[in-house]
Amino acid sequence: MELSDPFQVLALDSAPPALFSLQQPLQVLSMPVAFSVDGLQPAAQADMESREWDAAFVLWNAPELESLALVVRYTPGLEEEADSILEILGGKLGAEEASDMLQQHISQTQAVYSLQPQAALLSDPDHDGWEMLEILLSTLAGQTNGIIYAEAAGFFDADMSLLLPDTNREEDEEE
């Protein structure tokens, strides 16, 4: 079984952060980022301040407005997608010391955020949006008491320190 999205944040906090709090660190770095809850229309102030969202588009406004990523929030126990993601990631843990901590984290996960890069980002490996995505993952993990899984790289904490490399990558490709 494979993950459909290359980036996951496994959060111990059940409530999502406000989109404004995810956008703020990106704007401090002068990144032309906006969020949307309905396509290419930047979110209204009320939507940016709300902590009740299940999906949000990450928009890049340079030189023109384009969608770079979709962030989808899943709830384990309520949504099959979340349970499937946790099962797959649990299977990636080996016998290393970090695995016990990660297995405990996975078993206590209250929300799974799946980040789906969009065509504008996937078509340009040098796009500045890749740096933005790394900062967004780190910010989301930091604000939700989460850890990050990046396909083919492994598990990271909110500071982007590697906790466990993805040693099962070759096995996944053989299946």
Secondary structure, 3 states (H helix, E strand, C coil): CCCCCCEEEEECCCCCCCHHHHHHHHHHCCCCEEEECCCCCCCCHHHHHCCCCCEEEEEEECCCEEEEEEEEEECCCCCHHHHHHHHHHHHCCCCCHHHHHHHHHHHCCCEEEEEEECHHHHCCCCCCHHHHHHHHHHHHHHHHCEEEEECCCEEECCCCCEEEECCCHHHHHHC
